[in-house]
Structures are given as C-alpha cells and as structure tokens.
Amino acid sequence: MANSRGKLEVNVLRAWGLKDTQTFGTQDPYCVVRVNDQRARTRVSVDGGTSPAFHERLTMDVFGHPPHVFVEVRSIHWSPYDRVGVVNADP
C-alpha cells in the first residue's frame, strides 16, 4: 500500500473568523493547500475580508498512505505571505 497512487480532491469552500491584517479597506485572502510535497492555491477572494468564499476544487496526486493535508489562508495585501488562518485537515 505504501506505493499506491491516486487522486485527492480538496473542496475549498469558505473560511470564517480569520485574523484581519488590513488596516484600511478589506483584505483579499487566498488559500494555499499542501498535500505531502505538492502545493496548489485558490484564486484571490477579492474583498473577502475575514469570511471569504472560494468555492474551488483542487485535485492533486497522492502517493502512499495516508496523505498529509495542510491548508493556509493568506492575505494578498501588503505582503503575499500574511498568514490569516491555518488548519491541518488530514483525512
């Protein structure tokens, strides 16, 4: 089973209760999803603020079992690396 191969679909719907890093205006967040050593990201939720909606499906290859899933929400304003939320979502 360690060499098994497959696809994992991650449905990124929305987030809430995010840290507000924007002093003026509304932050524009996006999600970075990491599955083992792969990365994918959503589009930016323009003016999504602290409760953005994404409604995106990301598909990644998985090798072995079980995959480690890590989701990070970042804000594009000022610095594309402003982390506003994070979750470990191991299946």
ZILINVEN-V101106 format. One record per helix or strand. SS is the DSSP state (helix for helix, strand for strand). FROM is the first residue (numbers start at 1). TO is the last residue. If there is no record, write none. Layout:
ss=SS from=FROM to=TO
ss=SS from=FROM to=TO
//
This chain:
ss=strand from=5 to=14
ss=strand from=29 to=35
ss=strand from=38 to=41
ss=strand from=45 to=45
ss=strand from=53 to=63
ss=strand from=69 to=75
ss=strand from=82 to=88
//
